Amino acid sequence: MDGWDGETMRAVVRVCEGATPEEAFDTASAGAWSAFDTGVRNLDDRPWLWTRPPGEPVRPAPTLLDRLRGRTGSRPAPPASPPPPAVALCHRDGRVREAALDAVRTAPELRPLLVVRCADWAAPVQEKARKLLAELPGGDLFPLAELILRLSRRARGDFARDLLEDALREGPAAEVLVLTGHPDRATYRLAYRIAVERGLLTPMELATTAATCGDVTLQDLCAEAAVRPGTTPGPDAAAVLDRLLTARSPRVRSAGVTALRRAGRHGDAERFLADRSALVRACARYVLRQDGVDPLPLCRALCTEPAAHPGAAAGLGECGDRAVDAGTLWALVEHPLPAVRLHAIGGLRALDVVVRERLTPLLDDPSPAVVRAATRALLPEAAGIPERLLRERSAPDRPRAVRVAADRLLRAAGRQRLPEPGYR
């Protein structure tokens, strides 16, 4: 239940009929509370729902003919009765919302709506809600964290977020660590940020999180914190760095490689000169240069064993010399391993020594990755490739990677239709 839809309407109607919020919708969902608040306000054209006593069935809305005849409904309206507290807290009338806030003192289950009212557009409602929320113990805000952060995106939603951050900074460490496992992204990011500020996680825990999580923001936060000067104790420093250096994410590996300089392990950066990531390779060259070591001879040496170090070809192009190293890279373009050919093409692009005639045959390479790399390298030269050659490769009997490459080059030369459906 994320917006004003049929499910929201049914939940609102059930609460109007006397059901508790727990019986009407998933109260553990922050989105459900926001939708409920919106749903109640959307009852403006259904006034019969506001006046029914508990148990009274929902009456149909008056038809157009009824309204033309001056009737307000299909039957006499029942006597008015106050709406349930959950509904009153979302009422379209600000005076009703303000009065209903008193019910939250004795009904903790309605605190999510107290958070909603802290971002209310009516100043009296907003002020009273904020006063009540500020009176709560900090620990009571933790279960409301997802909703607070969701509402903080609104123009008036900063107050509750500030209270939550203060509570996280001052509250029990165990409660903060629990929130680091929250499924909501904004919630666990905030919890991790506060945990890092408070030093609640060990360097190894930070390194493990950085190496295993899929959230790029969290990877950067934890990797940087794990190797921050003065954070890593001596006995564990090597293990923490090794955990980062073996991470799958290039961003995490690059943080580990950069930290090798502070650890005095400049020589360990050499093996990352052939990393599959350009970012990691650049960090490795930086660390070696800080130790007075020229990475170029090392890259040339790694290229003598390309099967063991495929990424060395790309690294050679990034720091090599056109006159000296172009021949080595062209030779590697013909290597039997696709990974070597792939990185050799990248090295040629980095050196800016791409020759159209020599690279065009790689459009027929059996490796789709090599075909894509060759295509990227040939795009600036697309106009010079014979159109007949590309038309032949866009035929339906060709492999998809070859067809897509031909179409990209034809479009780059201004000669072709839009790409195949589903191509990115």
CORHUBEL-V823643 format. One record per helix or strand of 2 or more residues. SS is the DSSP state (H for helix, E for strand). FROM is the first residue (numbers start at 1). LEN is the number of residues. If there is no record, write none. Layout:
BEGIN
((SS/FROM/LEN) (SS/FROM/LEN))
END
This chain:
BEGIN
((H/6/11) (H/21/4) (H/30/16) (H/48/4) (H/64/5) (H/85/4) (H/94/13) (H/108/10) (H/123/13) (H/138/14) (H/158/13) (H/173/7) (H/185/14) (H/203/10) (H/216/11) (H/234/12) (H/250/13) (H/266/9) (H/278/13) (H/295/11) (H/312/8) (H/322/11) (H/338/14) (H/356/9) (H/368/17) (H/387/7) (H/400/13))
END
